[in-house]
Amino acid sequence: MSEHPTIDHETLNALRAELGVHLSRILSYFADDGAKSVEAIEDAVRARDAVALVRPAHTLKGEALQFGAEALGVAAEYVEEAARDGVESRSFPLDMVEYTARLRPLFAEALAALQREAAPVAAPMPVRRVGAGFGRKVG
């Protein structure tokens, strides 16, 4: 998983161009939905329920990749595929438990990076030059 960047800036820039000023609002939906997906994945792992893993892993994967959160999206994809294999074999895929434990920190890292990237950039304050300086008589 470490070979994937936290954020694919090309994907994020394309999304920013498409959404414009709405990027921050859409990102807030991802923050809420992503947290719910991570929690649902953790609950499914505790319950050893492969069926319950599929949907939140799929949702997290799709949303993460749409924002360019590549490392998170790839990890969620691995969990989704392992869960689907587990459903087909009627067993719980223990080999992906390590990946599910990484999802929460990957989500937090990706969300923080996305929020930094989506924050509006403040225009620099103009410097006003008045007279010769504070307390000096203007000639």
C-alpha positions in Angstrom: 0.0 0.0 0.0 2.9 2.4 0.7 3.7 2.6 -3.0 0.5 4.6 -3.6 0.5 8.3 -2.9 -1.9 9.7 -0.3 -3.4 12.0 -2.9 -3.3 11.8 -6.7 -3.1 15.5 -7.5 -4.1 15.1 -11.1 -7.4 13.4 -10.1 -8.0 16.0 -7.4 -7.3 18.9 -9.8 -9.7 17.5 -12.3 -12.4 17.2 -9.7 -11.6 20.7 -8.5 -12.0 22.0 -12.0 -15.3 20.2 -12.3 -16.8 21.2 -8.9 -15.3 24.6 -8.4 -16.6 26.3 -5.3 -18.6 23.2 -4.4 -15.5 21.0 -3.7 -15.5 21.8 0.0 -19.2 20.9 0.4 -18.8 17.6 -1.5 -15.6 16.9 0.6 -17.7 17.3 3.8 -20.0 14.5 2.5 -17.0 12.3 1.9 -15.8 13.1 5.5 -19.2 11.9 6.9 -19.7 9.0 4.5 -16.1 7.8 4.8 -16.2 7.8 8.6 -19.4 5.7 8.4 -17.8 3.3 5.9 -14.7 2.8 8.0 -16.8 2.2 11.1 -19.0 -0.3 9.2 -15.9 -2.1 8.0 -14.5 -2.3 11.5 -17.8 -3.7 12.8 -17.9 -6.3 10.1 -14.4 -7.4 10.9 -15.2 -7.7 14.6 -18.2 -9.8 13.6 -16.2 -11.8 11.0 -19.0 -11.0 8.5 -17.6 -11.0 4.9 -21.0 -10.1 3.5 -21.2 -6.9 5.7 -17.7 -5.9 4.5 -18.5 -5.7 0.8 -20.7 -2.6 0.6 -18.8 -0.2 2.9 -15.5 -1.2 1.4 -16.9 -0.7 -2.1 -18.3 2.7 -1.1 -15.1 3.8 0.6 -13.1 2.7 -2.5 -15.3 4.6 -4.9 -15.4 7.8 -3.0 -11.7 7.8 -2.1 -10.7 7.2 -5.7 -13.0 10.0 -7.0 -11.2 12.5 -4.8 -7.8 11.1 -5.7 -7.2 9.5 -2.3 -5.3 6.7 -4.0 -3.7 4.9 -1.0 -7.0 4.7 0.8 -8.9 3.7 -2.4 -6.4 0.9 -3.1 -6.6 -0.4 0.5 -10.4 -0.3 0.4 -10.4 -2.1 -3.0 -8.3 -4.9 -1.5 -10.7 -5.3 1.4 -13.7 -5.3 -1.0 -12.1 -8.0 -3.2 -11.1 -10.1 -0.2 -14.6 -9.8 1.2 -16.2 -10.8 -2.1 -13.9 -13.8 -2.3 -14.9 -14.6 1.3 -18.6 -14.4 0.4 -18.1 -16.8 -2.5 -16.0 -19.3 -0.4 -18.3 -18.9 2.6 -15.4 -18.0 4.8 -14.0 -14.9 6.4 -10.8 -13.6 4.7 -8.5 -13.3 7.7 -5.6 -12.2 5.4 -7.1 -8.8 4.8 -7.7 -8.0 8.5 -4.3 -6.2 8.6 -5.6 -3.9 5.7 -8.8 -3.1 7.5 -6.8 -1.9 10.5 -5.0 0.5 8.2 -8.1 2.0 6.8 -8.9 4.4 9.7 -5.4 6.0 9.7 -5.4 6.1 5.9 -8.8 7.8 5.9 -7.6 10.4 8.5 -4.5 11.1 6.5 -6.3 11.4 3.2 -9.1 13.6 4.6 -6.6 16.0 6.2 -4.7 16.2 2.9 -7.9 16.8 0.9 -9.1 19.4 3.4 -5.8 21.3 3.1 -6.0 21.1 -0.7 -9.6 22.2 -0.8 -9.2 25.1 1.6 -9.7 28.4 -0.1 -6.5 30.4 -0.5 -6.8 33.8 1.0 -5.7 36.7 -1.1 -2.7 38.6 0.4 -3.6 41.7 2.3 -2.5 44.8 0.4 0.2 46.8 2.1 -0.9 50.4 2.7 1.8 53.0 2.9 0.5 56.1 4.6 2.8 59.0 5.0 6.3 58.4 6.4 5.3 55.9 9.0 3.4 55.7 12.3 3.7 58.8 14.4 5.5 60.9 11.9 4.1 64.0 10.4 3.3 63.7 6.8 5.0 66.5 4.9 
